[in-house]
Amino acid sequence: MTKPARAASIAITLAAATCSRQPPTPASVPTPALSEPRPVAAAPPAAAQPAAPQSWPEDELPSPVDPELLRAVGAMPEVAGWTLVPLAQLERPPRYVVVVWPAMQGSAVIRDDDIVAIPLERTQAGGMVPFGEPFLVGRGEQERVVQALGGSDYTTRARHEGVPLDELGPQVVARVRRFRDAVQQGDAQAIVAAAVGFSRLLSTERAALDDWVSDALTELVEENVTVEAVRTERPGQGGTARVVLRMKNGDDVDEEGVIATQAGDDRHWVISGEAD
């Protein structure tokens, strides 16, 4: 789950059928993109009929993005044919920024791992329309969000994130496995639900202003990495805890720690960064 630093100004142009990155030119404002589909984590040939699906309590929670705004994004010609994973909704009415992962196009095969932020605005007539240029989400994109919303005093639609601290490590393991199973079964709806469920284990900053969700899931599945929860180190100075995970890929075994912080109350904890 280690993330490489991203350049602060990644140019993307949200164009029909594409999410590719293009360098900004001196005469243009950086804009973001949906690109030539490229397999990131492909599902294998159809297997035998799976057993009855497991019930996941997090699936009963409201979506991180209001359905009305998600419909407005889905109606954009540029995203026609793409299956969107809703991750977050940042709001400063009448402006909003919807953060999605355009994961699949035309089939249950992961085609891209970019996270895209799409600005919207509510019109005086009450409709929701695109406003400004979409942009790729990555570290250092806080300023782009502030610019799109017209101020830093924005709020985030409730994401219902976090689980009890002792469950955080095991839930990472379970939700990564759920995502892998959905990819292997070629079930697009299950892939979206699994990705949203995993995103709820991350802080809003990591889920909405970074690309941890897509990077972690596609990397772990593509490289066939299994994850195990090793231990949870209780909060120390500063109120942060540390969760240690073991990554196994064949004979390669590595332990990695992530920082856990409270998400609103002492009963809910989320991953908010990498431990030293």
C-alpha positions in Angstrom: 0.0 0.0 0.0 3.0 2.2 -0.4 2.2 5.2 -2.6 4.7 7.1 -4.8 4.5 10.9 -4.6 2.6 12.5 -7.4 3.4 15.7 -9.2 1.1 18.5 -8.0 0.0 19.3 -11.5 -1.1 16.2 -13.4 -2.9 17.2 -16.6 -5.9 15.2 -17.6 -8.6 15.7 -20.2 -11.8 14.0 -19.5 -12.5 12.9 -23.1 -14.9 10.4 -24.6 -13.5 6.9 -24.2 -10.2 8.1 -22.6 -8.5 8.7 -19.0 -4.9 9.4 -20.1 -2.5 11.9 -18.7 -1.2 14.7 -20.8 1.5 17.3 -19.8 0.1 20.8 -19.5 1.1 23.4 -22.1 2.2 26.9 -21.0 -0.9 28.4 -22.7 -3.4 26.1 -21.2 -4.8 25.3 -17.8 -4.1 21.7 -16.6 -7.1 19.6 -17.2 -7.7 15.8 -16.5 -8.7 12.7 -18.8 -10.6 9.1 -19.2 -7.9 7.2 -21.5 -7.3 4.4 -23.9 -8.6 1.4 -21.8 -5.8 -0.7 -20.4 -6.2 -3.8 -18.4 -5.1 -3.3 -14.8 -6.6 -6.4 -13.2 -8.4 -8.7 -15.6 -11.0 -11.2 -14.5 -10.2 -14.8 -15.6 -12.6 -16.9 -17.8 -16.0 -17.5 -16.2 -15.8 -20.1 -13.4 -18.4 -22.4 -11.9 -21.5 -20.8 -10.4 -20.4 -19.2 -7.1 -22.1 -20.0 -3.8 -24.7 -17.6 -2.4 -22.9 -14.2 -1.8 -21.9 -13.2 1.7 -23.9 -10.4 3.3 -21.8 -7.3 3.9 -23.3 -4.8 6.5 -21.4 -1.9 4.9 -23.5 -2.4 1.7 -26.6 -1.2 3.7 -25.0 2.2 4.3 -25.8 5.2 2.2 -23.6 5.9 -0.8 -20.6 8.3 -0.3 -22.1 10.2 -3.3 -25.7 11.5 -3.5 -27.5 9.5 -6.2 -28.6 12.7 -7.9 -25.0 13.9 -8.3 -23.9 10.5 -9.4 -26.5 10.5 -12.1 -25.4 13.9 -13.2 -21.8 12.6 -13.6 -23.0 9.4 -15.3 -25.0 11.5 -17.9 -21.8 13.2 -19.1 -21.0 11.9 -22.6 -17.3 11.7 -21.6 -18.0 8.9 -19.2 -20.5 6.9 -21.3 -19.8 3.2 -20.9 -17.6 3.6 -17.8 -18.6 2.0 -14.5 -17.9 4.5 -11.7 -17.0 3.7 -8.1 -18.3 6.5 -5.9 -15.8 7.6 -3.3 -16.6 11.0 -1.9 -18.7 14.1 -2.3 -17.2 17.4 -1.3 -19.6 20.3 -1.1 -19.9 24.0 -0.8 -23.3 24.7 -2.2 -24.1 25.5 -4.9 -20.8 23.8 -5.9 -19.8 20.2 -5.4 -16.9 18.0 -6.3 -17.7 14.3 -6.9 -14.8 11.9 -6.6 -15.1 8.7 -8.5 -12.9 5.8 -9.8 -13.8 5.1 -13.4 -12.8 1.5 -13.0 -14.4 -0.5 -15.8 -15.5 0.2 -19.3 -18.0 -2.2 -21.0 -17.0 -5.2 -19.0 -16.1 -6.4 -15.5 -12.4 -5.8 -16.1 -10.5 -3.2 -14.3 -9.3 -0.8 -17.0 -7.8 2.1 -15.2 -6.6 3.1 -11.7 -7.0 6.9 -11.9 -9.2 8.7 -9.4 -11.1 11.6 -11.0 -12.7 14.6 -9.3 -15.6 16.2 -11.2 -16.9 19.6 -10.3 -20.7 20.2 -10.4 -22.9 23.2 -9.8 -26.6 23.4 -8.9 -28.4 25.9 -11.3 -31.0 28.4 -10.2 -33.6 26.0 -11.8 -32.5 23.3 -9.5 -30.6 21.1 -12.0 -27.0 19.8 -11.5 -24.5 20.5 -14.3 -20.8 20.1 -14.8 -18.8 23.1 -13.7 -15.1 23.7 -14.6 -12.7 21.0 -15.6 -12.4 17.6 -14.0 -9.0 16.7 -12.6 -7.0 13.7 -11.4 -6.9 13.2 -7.7 -3.5 12.7 -6.1 -1.4 14.1 -3.3 -1.2 17.8 -3.4 -4.7 18.2 -5.0 -6.2 20.0 -2.0 -5.7 23.4 -3.8 -7.6 22.2 -6.9 -10.5 21.2 -4.7 -10.6 24.6 -3.0 -10.4 26.3 -6.3 -13.3 24.2 -7.8 -15.5 24.8 -4.8 -14.6 28.5 -4.4 -13.4 28.2 -0.8 -11.7 26.0 1.8 -14.8 25.9 4.1 -16.3 22.9 2.3 -17.8 19.9 4.0 -17.9 16.2 3.0 -21.1 14.1 2.7 -21.1 11.4 5.4 -19.0 8.5 4.2 -19.8 6.3 7.2 -16.2 5.3 7.4 -14.3 3.4 10.1 -14.6 0.3 12.3 -13.5 -0.5 15.9 -9.7 -0.3 16.1 -9.3 -4.1 16.8 -11.3 -4.9 13.7 -9.4 -2.5 11.3 -6.6 -5.0 10.3 -9.0 -8.0 9.9 -11.4 -5.8 7.9 -8.6 -4.7 5.5 -7.9 -8.4 4.9 -11.6 -9.3 4.4 -12.4 -6.4 2.1 -9.3 -6.9 -0.1 -10.3 -10.6 -0.4 -13.8 -9.5 -1.3 -12.5 -7.3 -4.0 -10.3 -10.0 -5.4 -13.2 -12.5 -5.4 -15.4 -10.0 -7.3 -12.7 -9.5 -10.0 -12.2 -13.2 -10.4 -15.9 -13.7 -10.8 -16.2 -10.9 -13.3 -19.0 -9.3 -11.3 -19.0 -5.5 -12.0 -21.7 -4.7 -9.3 -19.7 -6.7 -6.7 -16.5 -5.0 -7.7 -18.0 -1.5 -7.1 -19.5 -2.6 -3.8 -16.2 -4.1 -2.7 -14.2 -1.0 -3.7 -16.6 1.3 -1.8 -16.5 -1.0 1.2 -12.7 -0.8 1.2 -12.7 3.0 0.8 -14.7 3.2 4.1 -11.6 1.9 5.9 -9.7 5.0 4.8 -9.8 8.6 6.0 -11.6 11.1 3.8 -8.2 12.6 2.9 -6.9 9.2 1.7 -10.2 8.2 -0.1 -11.1 11.5 -1.7 -7.8 13.4 -2.1 -5.5 10.5 -2.9 -5.4 7.4 -5.0 -5.0 4.8 -2.3 -8.2 3.0 -3.1 -7.5 2.2 -6.7 -3.7 1.8 -6.3 -3.9 -0.5 -3.3 -6.7 -2.7 -4.7 -5.3 -3.1 -8.3 -1.8 -3.6 -7.1 -2.7 -6.3 -4.6 -5.0 -8.1 -7.1 -2.7 -7.8 -10.1 0.3 -9.0 -8.3 -1.7 -11.7 -6.4 -0.6 -10.4 -3.0 -2.3 -11.8 0.0 -2.8 -9.7 3.1 -2.7 -10.8 6.7 -3.4 -8.8 9.8 -0.4 -9.2 12.2 -1.1 -6.9 15.2 -2.6 -3.6 16.3 -0.5 -1.3 18.4 -2.7 0.8 20.7 -2.8 4.6 20.6 0.3 6.4 21.9 1.2 10.0 22.1 -1.0 12.0 19.7 -3.8 9.5 19.8 -2.8 7.5 16.7 -2.5 3.8 16.5 -0.5 1.5 14.3 -1.8 -1.5 12.4 0.8 -4.0 11.0 -0.1 -5.9 7.9 1.8 -8.8 6.3 2.0 -8.8 2.5 2.8 -12.2 0.9 3.6 -12.8 -2.8 5.0 -16.3 -3.3 8.2 -16.4 -1.3 8.3 -12.7 -0.8 7.0 -11.6 2.6 6.9 -8.1 3.9 5.4 -6.4 6.9 4.1 -2.9 6.6 2.6 -0.6 9.2 -0.2 1.9 8.6 -1.4 4.8 10.8 -4.9 4.6 12.3 -6.7 7.6 13.6 -10.2 8.1 15.0 -13.0 9.0 12.6 -15.2 11.2 14.6 -15.5 9.1 17.7 -13.5 6.6 19.7 -15.5 3.7 18.2 -14.5 4.2 14.6 -10.9 4.1 13.3 -9.6 4.6 9.8 -6.3 4.3 8.0 -4.9 7.8 7.5 -1.3 7.2 6.4 1.8 5.1 6.3 3.7 4.4 9.4 7.5 5.1 9.5 
